[in-house]
Amino acid sequence: MNGRPLQRELIVSVAAPVGLVLVVLLGWQAYVWLSDIRPQTLPGPIRIVRESIESAGAIWEHSLVTMSEVAAGFAISIVCALALGLLLDMSATVRRAVYPLIVASQAVPIPVVAPLMIVWFGFGVTPKIIVIGLFTFVPIVLGFAAGLAATERPTTDLMRTFGASRWQMYRYVKIPAALPDFFTGLRIAAIYAVLGAIFGELAGATDGLGIFLEQSRLSFRTDLVFGAIFVVTMMSYLLFLAVVLLERRVIPWRFQRREP
């Protein structure tokens, strides 16, 4: 009985955005046909799809480079955020010293800093990983630290009464309680991970979707620019969806429907 409403909700949640996208694409294509605008200025969706398919090999090769950078940068960012989040919760001194710096770091214009990474670390993968980390680290560590700090006091007091060690406290109480906030930060970070890779590549690289975008722009291939933007968008969405699916596996109780 509960399967039908869930299936209907899933169909609606998919059909609504797909329908809106189709309406926008149809209106876009109609405008291109009626206005007879130059494709270098605004290509239609049909032309974008056709030219992107013809350049699918090059787009795929550049996408593999960007995906490898995102995978490495995102993984390192998660590990560092988990470690620092635990440290912030364990030490009030560290929290008072480091927390304001983490927040203030978000005022740093990362697109301006990215070229400096190339100067300091060269044209390899290292500066791209650092830029991805700058985009993704803060939401993860703030979410995880907030979740650890929000653990209910009666629960921790009860664990201390039973003689639980600090490790047992974190393993059985604080970390499980912090997972919802951690995944909230992880979802936000997933949206920006691919964007960080693109900024890193634009600052200095030989391969990647950022380079493909720049080369297409300089060649006045607006159709391929839109094609690459679509690929970047889909990569971000798929990474976000992967985080959501992982969250459902790790903390399934958060998504269980409450019975009336």
N, C-alpha and C positions, 0 to 999 in steps of 0.2 A: 504493500500500500504506500509505503514511504518512497518507493523508487520512482513512481510516476511524477509527483511534484518536483523531485530533484531533476529528473530527466527533462521535464518541461522548462524548469529554470535554466538548465544548461543550454537548451536549444535557444531560448530567448536571449541569454547572455551572449551567445555566439552570433545569432541572426541579427541582432540590433546593430552592432558595430559594422558587420559585413554589409548590411543593407545601406548604412550611412556612407560607407566607403564607395559602394557602387554608385550611389546617387552623385557623390562628388566627382567620381571619375567620368560618369556620363555627361555631367555638366561641363567638366573640363574639356572633354573631347568635342562636345558640341560647340563650345566657344572657339576652340582652335579651328574647326571647320568653317564656322560662320565668319570669323574675323580675318581669316587668311593670314594669321600672324606667322612670322618667320620662325622656323624650328630652332634656330640658334637663340631666339628670344624666349620662346615657350613651346616646347614640343608637346604633342598630344600623348596621352597614355599608350595609344597603339604604337606610335613610333618608338616610345621609350622601351616598350616590351620587345619590339622587333630588334632594335639595335642592341639591347642588353643581351638578348639571346645570341646574336651574332658574336658578341664579345664575352660570352659566358666563360670561356676558357681563361681569359685574362682576369676577369672578375673573381673567378674561383681561386686562382693562384694567389691573388692579393688578399682574398678573404682568409685563406689558410694562415697567412702570415699574421694578420690581425687577430684571428681567433687564438693562435698560439700565444701571442702577447697578452691577450685578455685572460686566458687560462692561468698563465704564470703570475701575472700581476694581481689578479683577483685572489688566487690561492694564498700568495704571500701576504696580501693585505688582511685576509681573514685570520691567518695565524698570528700576525703581529697585533691585530686588534683584540683577539682573545687573550693574549698574554698581557697586554697593557690593561685591558678591562679588569682582569683578575688583580693585577697589581694596584690599580686605583681603588678597588674595593678592600684590599687587604691593608693598605697603608693610608691613613688620613693625611699624613705629611706629603706623600707622593700625590695624592689627589688634589690637595690645595696648591701644590706647586705646578702640576702638569695640566690639570683640567682647564684652567683659563687659557693656557697656551694652545690646547687642542681647539678650543672654540675660536680663539683669535686667528688661528691658521686658515679658517674659512674665508677670511678677508683678503687673503693673498690671491692675486689674479693668476691662476695657474697657466692660462695661455701665454702670459708674459714670462712666467718662470720656465716654461717648457724649453725654450731655446737655450737657456743657461744649462739645462741638463745635458744638452748635446755638447756644449763647450766643455763641461766637466767630465762627462763619461763617454764621449764619442758617439758614433752613429750605430752602435750595436743595439741589442735588445734591452740593456740595462736602463737607459733613460726612459724608454717606453713603460717599463715596469714601474719605475718610480712615479711617473706621471699618473698611471692608472691607480697606484696606491694613494696619491694625493687626492684623487677624485673619490675613492671608495673607502678609505680608511676611517675617516671621521664618523660617518653615519653608523658604521658597524660598532666601533668602540664606544660611542656614546649610547647606542641602544643597549649593548651588552652591559655596560657599567650601570646604566639606569635600572635594568632588570635585576642585577645583583643587589643594588641598593634598596630596591623595593620589596625584597623578601620580607614576608610578614614576621614581625618580632616574636609573637607567641610560638611560632614554629621553631625558630632558632633557639629560643629559650628552652623549649622542650627537648631539643637535641642535646643541648648542653647538660640538661638534667640527667640524661641517659649516658653522659660521659663521651659524647661524640667528639672526635678529633676535628681539627680545622679542615683536613682533607675530606673527612666524611661529611662534614657540614656542607662543603661545596659540592661534593659529588651527589649527595642524595637530596639536598634541599635547594641551595642557592642557584646552582647551574640549571637544574630543571625548571625552577621558577623564572629564570632569566631568559629562557629560550624564546618565548613569544616576542619580547622586546628585541632580542638578538636578531631574529628573523625579520622583524620590521626594518631594522637598520640594514640587513642584508638585502632585502628587496629594493630599498632605495639605492643602495650601492650598485646593485646589478644594472640599474637603468643607466648609471653614469660610467660603468666600466668600459664599454665600447667607445663611448665619447672620449674618455681619457686616452685610449689607444690612438684614436684619430688625431687628437691634438699632439700627441707625442710624435706621430709619423709626420704630421705637417711641419713640425719644428725641424725635422731632419731625419730622413730615411731614404732607402732605395726601393723598398717594397711595402705593400700594405694598402688597405683601402683609402687611407688618407692620401697617399701618393697617387693612387688611381684617380681620386677625386680632383686633386690639383692638376694632374696632367690633362684630364678631360676638360677642366675649366679653361686652362690655358689654350687648349685646342678648339675652344668654342663648341665642344661636344656637350651641349646642355642635356641632350637625351641620356648620355652615359652618366652625367652628374646625377640626374634623377634616379637612374638605375642603381648607382652605387649608394645613394641615400636610402633607397628602399632596402638594399641588402643590410646596411648598417642598422636601420630600424628593426628589421627582422631579427638580426643577431641580438640586439638589446632585448627585444621581446622574448625571444627563446631563452635567453639567460635568466630573465625575470621569471618566466614560466618554470624553468628548472628549479629555481629557488622555492617557488610556491609548492611544487610537487614534493621537493625534499622536506619542506616544512610540514606538509600533510603526513609524510611518513614518519618524521621524527616526533612530532607532537600532534597525533591524530585527535586527541581529546579536545583540542581547541576548536575543531571543526564539526564535532558531533552536534547534531540537532537536539535541542532540549524538547523533551516531551511536554505538551501542555498539561 
